[in-house]
Amino acid sequence: MAEAKDNILVHDAARCCLPAEALTRLLDEAGENDEGGILAIPVADTLKRSDGSHHIDETVARAGLWQRKRRSFFRRPCYTELYRLMI
C-alpha cells in the first residue's frame, strides 16, 4: 500500500510510449509538490475563437497557454480524495 508521502502515477493507456525523459522531468520538477503535477507543453498551434456562428472572431494569444498531456501524478492523500469524490 502506498504511503502518504508516495506519488501515484496515472497514465492513459490509450496514449502509450511515454518517453523516459518526460517522466523524469515530471518527477524532478513537480515531485515535491503537495498536490502533484501534470505533463504539459506550450501551445504551438494557432488558436481561433468563434463568434458562435462558425465565423472567426479572433486569434487567441498563446502566451501562457499549455497543452496538457495525459500523464499526471498525485500525492497519495490527494489522489485518494479525488478518487473518493469520483465514486
BELSULQUI-V546959 format. One record per residue. N is the residue number from 0. RES is the residue in one small letter. D_FIRST is the distance of its C-alpha to the first C-alpha in Angstrom with 2 decimals. Layout:
N,RES,D_FIRST  N,RES,D_FIRST
This chain:
0,m,0.00  1,a,3.77  2,e,6.48  3,a,9.70  4,k,11.62  5,d,9.73  6,n,11.64  7,i,10.87  8,l,13.88  9,v,15.86  10,h,18.73  11,d,21.54  12,a,22.19  13,a,25.84  14,r,26.31  15,c,25.23  16,c,26.40  17,l,24.65  18,p,26.53  19,a,24.56  20,e,26.63  21,a,25.63  22,l,21.89  23,t,22.82  24,r,25.05  25,l,22.48  26,l,20.02  27,d,23.02  28,e,24.73  29,a,22.06  30,g,19.02  31,e,19.79  32,n,20.58  33,d,18.78  34,e,18.82  35,g,18.23  36,g,20.90  37,i,22.66  38,l,24.93  39,a,28.51  40,i,32.01  41,p,35.29  42,v,37.22  43,a,40.00  44,d,41.77  45,t,44.62  46,l,43.61  47,k,46.16  48,r,46.19  49,s,48.16  50,d,50.63  51,g,49.39  52,s,52.31  53,h,51.00  54,h,52.92  55,i,51.54  56,d,51.66  57,e,50.29  58,t,48.38  59,v,45.14  60,a,44.63  61,r,41.56  62,a,41.18  63,g,37.79  64,l,36.47  65,w,33.37  66,q,32.14  67,r,28.41  68,k,26.78  69,r,23.97  70,r,21.25  71,s,19.25  72,f,16.18  73,f,14.83  74,r,13.07  75,r,10.00  76,p,12.37  77,c,15.06  78,y,13.30  79,t,12.05  80,e,15.70  81,l,17.23  82,y,15.49  83,r,16.63  84,l,20.08  85,m,20.37  86,i,19.88
